Amino acid sequence: MRRSSKQLPTDPNQLAAEIVRRSTEEPALEPDKPVPSPISQYLAKIGRQGGLKGGKARANKLSAKRRAEIATKAARTRWKK
């Protein structure tokens, strides 16, 4: 049973009624997870591969001067706080 942020009643009769109501209510059924299509699985796989090599490829493409500018800007933003 899930916890509720709602307080239980202090009146004994209302408390008993609430306990009975909670104990007899039907549990919520969890919906089945949909199975992703093979196309979605394939696209997720190639997207993951691109993400793994994307940062390295971008760093290799940038000049050393541009990488230093980006790093300096990031450091200033980080230390501005």
C-alpha positions in Angstrom: 0.0 0.0 0.0 1.3 3.4 -0.8 1.9 6.1 1.7 -0.3 9.1 1.7 0.6 12.6 2.8 -3.0 13.0 3.9 -3.4 12.7 7.7 -5.7 10.0 9.1 -8.8 11.2 11.0 -8.6 11.4 14.8 -12.2 10.3 15.4 -12.1 6.5 16.1 -15.2 5.8 13.9 -13.8 7.7 10.9 -10.4 6.1 11.4 -11.9 2.6 11.4 -13.9 3.5 8.3 -10.8 4.8 6.5 -8.8 1.7 7.5 -11.5 -0.6 6.1 -11.8 1.5 2.9 -8.0 1.4 2.3 -7.8 -2.4 3.1 -10.6 -3.3 0.7 -9.8 -1.1 -2.3 -8.5 -2.8 -5.4 -4.8 -2.4 -6.1 -4.0 -0.4 -9.2 -2.9 -2.5 -12.1 0.4 -1.5 -13.6 0.1 -1.2 -17.4 2.4 -3.4 -19.4 5.4 -1.8 -20.9 5.1 -1.5 -24.7 7.7 -3.5 -26.6 9.8 -1.1 -28.8 9.7 -1.9 -32.4 12.8 -3.3 -34.1 13.3 0.0 -35.9 13.2 2.0 -32.6 15.8 -0.4 -31.1 18.0 0.0 -34.2 17.8 3.8 -34.1 18.6 3.8 -30.4 21.6 1.6 -31.0 23.1 3.8 -33.7 22.3 7.0 -31.8 24.1 5.6 -28.8 27.2 4.8 -31.0 27.2 8.4 -32.4 27.0 9.8 -28.9 29.9 7.8 -27.7 32.2 9.0 -30.5 30.7 12.5 -31.0 32.7 14.4 -28.3 36.0 13.0 -29.4 35.3 13.7 -33.1 34.3 17.3 -32.3 37.5 17.8 -30.1 39.7 16.5 -33.0 37.9 18.9 -35.4 38.4 22.0 -33.3 41.7 23.9 -33.3 43.7 24.1 -30.1 43.0 27.9 -29.9 39.2 27.3 -30.2 39.3 24.5 -27.6 41.1 26.9 -25.2 38.5 29.6 -25.7 35.7 27.1 -24.9 37.5 25.9 -21.8 38.2 29.5 -20.6 34.5 30.4 -21.1 33.4 27.3 -19.2 35.8 28.0 -16.3 34.6 31.6 -16.0 31.0 30.5 -16.0 31.8 27.8 -13.4 33.6 30.2 -11.1 31.2 33.1 -11.5 28.8 31.6 -9.0 
